[in-house]
Amino acid sequence: MSGCAASPSATDEEPKFTIGFSVPVLASPFWKTEADFMKHVAEELGGELIVADANQDESKQLQIMETFVSQGVDGIIAASVTDALAPALIKVTDKAGIPLVFAERTPGFEPDAKKYPSYLGFVGADSHQGAMLTAQALYDAGSRKIVATTGTKGSSVAEQRVAGLLDFAKEHQDFEVLQVQYGVELEQEGITAAQNYLSAYPGPGFDGYWSFADGGAVGAVAALDKAGESGTVNITGFDAEAAGSAGIAAGDILAAAGGQFIDGGFAYIMLWDYLNGNEPKEPYVVMDYLLVNSDNIDQYIEQFGSGLPPYDIKSMSSTLNPDASTSDFRIEIQ
């Protein structure tokens, strides 16, 4: 676990709340960026953040939740390894009486104070909408035979993203998804998956490669290049983190739905405000993704590339700004 102490701020008169963040896997660049932005938000608000890595292990994530409780944190933010684990995470916080906000990965249901007293809210992006955006990008670029990779089976993000791709295919009969492979998030996994697809569909027998994460997209670029097929397949990613953005800027990756790493920081705002006595005006926040492509990649890298996009964090807090509302959370280039 790693701590992020608060820096002096204009909120020195406020209580210094400590919030724990249980992250699925810090080896993923996306989750590292999510945690970094959340630390930035904590510093801006004068709070403290403790980050703990579940390393894609459900039992470890449950242990982390128990550890947070024993440490006496004031609140917890979690991105569950799988949807199926979410009720167990809520059970831990219900028993301890500690408020819980989910970030990025929805537990699959909205807050209900009677059923789940500790489950305060959720902040994330519409994975289905983001998948439709990247599928449309492939379609507009002329791709018609698609291979796809997605993440951990049972993860809300992995399932919702691939569902968006498949729904797009249902709406466009000339857009065929040949195969979907699960368990592909990191770059090496993307290399292996792309090599497998090149073997299964030689030629290649596909002209679009849809990835649920930038790691898989970057891996696909490397595998296709090594096979002498660079430029023959349109590739899309998800998250638009550093490597994915660089791929778009270089012309190796067509597009990515991204910017949503900020949802963890917004979840921190929601929870911090609640601890300061301000209930969220909208407890279940689902934002639209940005489509990042050659048209806006320079602006995106300038503003989001450091992992610290130029949001005025204090103005977004209802504790510090009575006009602020969680319903105003947006992923946007400023």
C-alpha positions as CSV (number, residue, x, y, z in Angstrom):
1,M,0.0,0.0,0.0
2,S,1.2,3.5,-0.7
3,G,0.1,6.7,1.0
4,C,-0.3,10.2,-0.4
5,A,-0.1,12.9,2.3
6,A,-2.1,16.0,1.9
7,S,-0.3,19.2,1.0
8,P,-1.3,22.5,2.6
9,S,-4.3,24.0,0.9
10,A,-7.1,26.5,1.3
11,T,-9.1,23.7,3.0
12,D,-6.9,23.6,6.1
13,E,-10.0,24.4,8.3
14,E,-11.6,21.2,7.0
15,P,-11.1,17.7,8.7
16,K,-8.3,15.7,7.1
17,F,-10.2,12.7,5.9
18,T,-8.3,9.5,4.9
19,I,-9.7,7.6,1.9
20,G,-8.6,4.2,0.7
21,F,-8.6,3.2,-3.0
22,S,-8.6,-0.5,-3.9
23,V,-7.4,-0.7,-7.5
24,P,-7.7,-3.9,-9.6
25,V,-4.1,-3.9,-11.1
26,L,-1.5,-1.2,-10.9
27,A,0.6,-2.9,-13.5
28,S,-1.9,-1.5,-16.0
29,P,-0.9,2.0,-17.2
30,F,-4.6,3.0,-17.0
31,W,-5.0,2.1,-13.4
32,K,-1.7,3.8,-12.5
33,T,-2.9,7.0,-14.2
34,E,-6.3,6.7,-12.4
35,A,-4.5,6.4,-9.0
36,D,-2.2,9.4,-9.9
37,F,-5.1,11.6,-10.7
38,M,-6.9,10.6,-7.6
39,K,-3.8,11.5,-5.5
40,H,-3.8,14.9,-7.3
41,V,-7.5,15.5,-6.3
42,A,-6.7,14.4,-2.7
43,E,-3.9,17.0,-2.5
44,E,-6.1,19.7,-4.0
45,L,-8.8,19.1,-1.4
46,G,-6.4,18.6,1.5
47,G,-7.2,15.0,2.0
48,E,-5.2,11.8,2.2
49,L,-5.3,8.8,-0.1
50,I,-4.0,5.2,0.5
51,V,-3.7,3.1,-2.7
52,A,-3.7,-0.7,-2.5
53,D,-3.3,-3.0,-5.5
54,A,-5.5,-6.2,-5.8
55,N,-3.4,-7.5,-8.7
56,Q,-6.5,-9.0,-10.3
57,D,-7.1,-11.2,-7.3
58,E,-10.6,-11.2,-5.8
59,S,-9.5,-12.7,-2.4
60,K,-6.7,-10.1,-2.2
61,Q,-9.2,-7.3,-2.8
62,L,-11.4,-8.5,0.0
63,Q,-8.3,-8.6,2.3
64,I,-7.5,-5.0,1.2
65,M,-11.0,-3.9,2.2
66,E,-10.6,-5.5,5.6
67,T,-7.2,-3.9,6.0
68,F,-8.7,-0.5,5.2
69,V,-11.3,-1.0,7.9
70,S,-8.6,-2.0,10.5
71,Q,-6.6,1.1,9.5
72,G,-9.6,3.3,10.4
73,V,-10.0,5.0,7.0
74,D,-12.9,7.4,6.7
75,G,-14.1,6.2,3.4
76,I,-13.2,3.7,0.6
77,I,-13.2,3.9,-3.2
78,A,-13.1,0.6,-5.0
79,A,-12.9,-0.6,-8.6
80,S,-13.9,-4.3,-8.2
81,V,-11.9,-7.0,-9.9
82,T,-15.2,-8.5,-11.1
83,D,-18.9,-7.6,-10.8
84,A,-19.5,-10.7,-8.8
85,L,-17.2,-9.5,-6.0
86,A,-19.0,-6.1,-5.6
87,P,-21.6,-7.3,-3.1
88,A,-18.9,-8.8,-0.9
89,L,-17.0,-5.5,-0.9
90,I,-20.2,-3.7,0.1
91,K,-20.8,-6.2,2.9
92,V,-17.4,-5.3,4.4
93,T,-18.2,-1.6,4.4
94,D,-21.8,-2.2,5.6
95,K,-20.5,-4.1,8.6
96,A,-17.9,-1.4,9.4
97,G,-20.2,1.6,8.7
98,I,-17.7,3.1,6.3
99,P,-19.0,4.9,3.1
100,L,-18.0,3.3,-0.2
101,V,-17.9,4.7,-3.7
102,F,-17.2,2.6,-6.8
103,A,-15.1,4.1,-9.6
104,E,-14.8,3.1,-13.2
105,R,-16.2,-0.4,-12.7
106,T,-19.9,-0.4,-11.7
107,P,-21.1,-3.0,-9.2
108,G,-24.0,-3.6,-11.5
109,F,-26.7,-1.8,-9.5
110,E,-27.4,1.7,-8.2
111,P,-27.2,2.8,-4.6
112,D,-30.0,1.8,-2.3
113,A,-29.7,3.0,1.3
114,K,-32.1,0.3,2.6
115,K,-30.3,-2.6,1.0
116,Y,-26.8,-1.3,1.0
117,P,-26.3,1.4,3.7
118,S,-22.7,2.0,3.0
119,Y,-22.8,2.1,-0.8
120,L,-22.8,5.8,-1.5
121,G,-22.3,6.1,-5.2
122,F,-20.6,5.4,-8.5
123,V,-18.6,7.5,-10.9
124,G,-17.6,6.0,-14.3
125,A,-18.0,6.2,-18.0
126,D,-20.5,4.6,-20.4
127,S,-18.4,1.6,-21.6
128,H,-21.2,0.6,-24.1
129,Q,-21.2,4.1,-25.6
130,G,-17.4,4.2,-25.8
131,A,-17.4,0.8,-27.6
132,M,-19.9,2.1,-30.1
133,L,-17.6,5.1,-30.8
134,T,-14.6,2.9,-31.5
135,A,-16.6,0.5,-33.6
136,Q,-17.9,3.4,-35.6
137,A,-14.4,4.6,-36.1
138,L,-13.4,1.3,-37.6
139,Y,-16.5,1.2,-39.8
140,D,-15.9,4.7,-41.1
141,A,-12.3,3.7,-41.9
142,G,-13.6,0.9,-44.1
143,S,-13.0,-2.1,-41.8
144,R,-15.6,-4.8,-42.1
145,K,-14.1,-8.0,-40.7
146,I,-13.2,-7.5,-37.0
147,V,-11.3,-9.4,-34.4
148,A,-11.6,-8.3,-30.8
149,T,-10.0,-8.6,-27.4
150,T,-11.5,-7.7,-24.1
151,G,-10.6,-8.0,-20.4
152,T,-11.3,-10.2,-17.4
153,K,-14.5,-12.3,-17.9
154,G,-17.1,-11.0,-15.5
155,S,-15.7,-7.5,-15.2
156,S,-18.4,-4.9,-15.9
157,V,-16.1,-2.9,-18.1
158,A,-14.9,-5.8,-20.2
159,E,-18.5,-7.1,-20.7
160,Q,-20.1,-3.8,-21.4
161,R,-17.4,-2.7,-23.9
162,V,-17.6,-5.9,-25.9
163,A,-21.4,-5.7,-25.7
164,G,-21.2,-2.3,-27.4
165,L,-19.1,-3.7,-30.1
166,L,-21.4,-6.6,-30.7
167,D,-24.5,-4.3,-30.7
168,F,-22.8,-2.1,-33.3
169,A,-22.3,-5.2,-35.4
170,K,-26.0,-6.1,-35.0
171,E,-26.9,-2.7,-36.4
172,H,-24.5,-2.9,-39.3
173,Q,-24.9,-6.2,-41.1
174,D,-21.8,-5.7,-43.2
175,F,-19.6,-5.3,-40.1
176,E,-18.6,-8.8,-38.9
177,V,-17.0,-9.6,-35.5
178,L,-15.1,-12.8,-36.3
179,Q,-14.0,-13.6,-32.7
180,V,-13.6,-12.1,-29.2
181,Q,-10.8,-13.1,-26.9
182,Y,-11.0,-12.5,-23.1
183,G,-8.2,-11.8,-20.7
184,V,-6.3,-9.3,-22.8
185,E,-5.4,-6.0,-21.1
186,L,-1.6,-5.6,-21.0
187,E,0.7,-5.1,-24.0
188,Q,2.3,-8.6,-23.9
189,E,-1.2,-10.2,-23.8
190,G,-2.1,-8.0,-26.8
191,I,1.0,-9.3,-28.7
192,T,0.0,-12.9,-28.1
193,A,-3.6,-12.4,-29.0
194,A,-2.7,-10.7,-32.3
195,Q,-0.3,-13.5,-33.1
196,N,-3.0,-16.0,-32.5
197,Y,-5.4,-14.1,-34.7
198,L,-2.9,-13.9,-37.5
199,S,-2.5,-17.7,-37.3
200,A,-6.3,-18.3,-37.2
201,Y,-7.1,-15.8,-40.0
202,P,-4.1,-15.7,-42.3
203,G,-3.7,-13.1,-44.9
204,P,-4.7,-11.4,-42.6
205,G,-8.3,-12.4,-42.9
206,F,-9.4,-9.4,-40.9
207,D,-9.1,-5.6,-41.5
208,G,-10.1,-4.3,-38.1
209,Y,-8.7,-5.0,-34.6
210,W,-10.8,-3.8,-31.7
211,S,-9.2,-3.7,-28.3
212,F,-10.9,-3.1,-25.0
213,A,-7.7,-1.5,-23.6
214,D,-4.8,0.4,-25.1
215,G,-2.3,-2.3,-23.9
216,G,-4.0,-4.8,-26.2
217,A,-4.0,-2.3,-29.1
218,V,-0.3,-1.4,-28.6
219,G,0.5,-5.1,-28.5
220,A,-1.4,-5.7,-31.7
221,V,0.6,-2.9,-33.4
222,A,3.8,-4.7,-32.4
223,A,2.6,-8.1,-33.5
224,L,1.4,-6.9,-36.9
225,D,4.6,-5.0,-37.5
226,K,6.7,-8.0,-36.7
227,A,4.6,-10.1,-39.1
228,G,5.1,-7.6,-41.9
229,E,1.4,-6.5,-41.8
230,S,1.9,-3.0,-40.5
231,G,-0.8,-0.7,-41.9
232,T,-3.0,-3.4,-43.2
233,V,-5.4,-3.5,-40.2
234,N,-7.1,-0.6,-38.5
235,I,-6.6,-0.8,-34.8
236,T,-8.6,0.9,-32.0
237,G,-8.0,1.0,-28.3
238,F,-9.6,2.2,-25.1
239,D,-8.5,4.5,-22.4
240,A,-6.2,6.8,-24.4
241,E,-3.4,6.5,-21.9
242,A,0.2,7.4,-22.7
243,A,1.1,4.5,-25.0
244,G,-2.2,4.5,-26.7
245,S,-2.1,8.2,-27.3
246,A,1.4,8.0,-28.7
247,G,0.1,5.3,-31.1
248,I,-2.7,7.6,-32.3
249,A,-0.3,10.4,-32.8
250,A,2.1,8.2,-34.8
251,G,-0.8,6.9,-36.9
252,D,-0.4,3.3,-35.7
253,I,-3.7,3.3,-33.8
254,L,-6.8,4.7,-35.5
255,A,-8.7,5.9,-32.4
256,A,-9.5,5.2,-28.7
257,A,-12.3,6.0,-26.4
258,G,-10.7,7.6,-23.4
259,G,-10.2,10.3,-20.8
260,Q,-12.2,8.3,-18.2
261,F,-9.3,7.8,-15.8
262,I,-10.5,11.0,-14.2
263,D,-13.6,9.1,-12.8
264,G,-11.6,8.0,-9.8
265,G,-10.7,11.5,-8.9
266,F,-14.3,12.6,-9.3
267,A,-15.3,9.7,-7.0
268,Y,-12.9,11.1,-4.5
269,I,-14.7,14.5,-4.7
270,M,-18.0,12.8,-4.2
271,L,-16.8,10.9,-1.2
272,W,-14.9,13.8,0.3
273,D,-17.9,16.0,0.0
274,Y,-20.1,13.4,1.7
275,L,-17.6,13.1,4.6
276,N,-17.9,16.9,4.9
277,G,-21.7,16.6,5.2
278,N,-22.7,17.1,1.6
279,E,-24.7,14.4,-0.1
280,P,-24.1,13.9,-3.8
281,K,-26.9,15.5,-5.9
282,E,-26.5,12.6,-8.4
283,P,-25.0,9.5,-6.7
284,Y,-24.8,7.3,-9.8
285,V,-22.8,9.2,-12.4
286,V,-22.2,7.8,-15.9
287,M,-20.2,10.0,-18.3
288,D,-19.7,9.9,-22.0
289,Y,-16.3,9.0,-23.4
290,L,-14.2,11.2,-25.6
291,L,-13.3,9.7,-29.0
292,V,-9.6,10.5,-29.3
293,N,-8.3,10.4,-32.9
294,S,-6.1,12.3,-35.3
295,D,-8.4,15.3,-35.1
296,N,-7.9,16.0,-31.4
297,I,-4.9,14.0,-30.4
298,D,-2.6,17.0,-30.0
299,Q,-5.0,18.8,-27.6
300,Y,-5.7,15.6,-25.8
301,I,-2.0,14.9,-25.1
302,E,-1.5,18.5,-24.1
303,Q,-4.3,18.4,-21.5
304,F,-4.6,14.7,-20.5
305,G,-1.1,13.4,-21.3
306,S,0.4,14.2,-17.9
307,G,-2.5,12.4,-16.2
308,L,-3.5,15.7,-14.6
309,P,-6.0,17.4,-16.9
310,P,-6.7,21.0,-16.0
311,Y,-9.9,20.7,-14.0
312,D,-10.5,23.2,-11.2
313,I,-11.0,20.6,-8.5
314,K,-12.0,22.9,-5.7
315,S,-14.8,24.4,-7.9
316,M,-16.1,20.9,-8.5
317,S,-16.6,20.3,-4.7
318,S,-20.0,21.1,-3.2
319,T,-18.2,21.6,0.1
320,L,-16.2,24.5,-1.4
321,N,-18.7,25.6,-4.0
322,P,-22.4,25.4,-3.2
323,D,-23.3,25.5,-6.9
324,A,-21.2,22.4,-7.7
325,S,-23.0,19.2,-8.6
326,T,-21.9,15.6,-9.3
327,S,-24.3,15.8,-12.3
328,D,-21.9,18.3,-13.9
329,F,-19.0,15.8,-14.0
330,R,-17.7,15.6,-17.6
331,I,-14.9,14.1,-19.6
332,E,-13.9,16.9,-21.9
333,I,-11.0,18.8,-23.4
334,Q,-11.0,22.2,-21.7
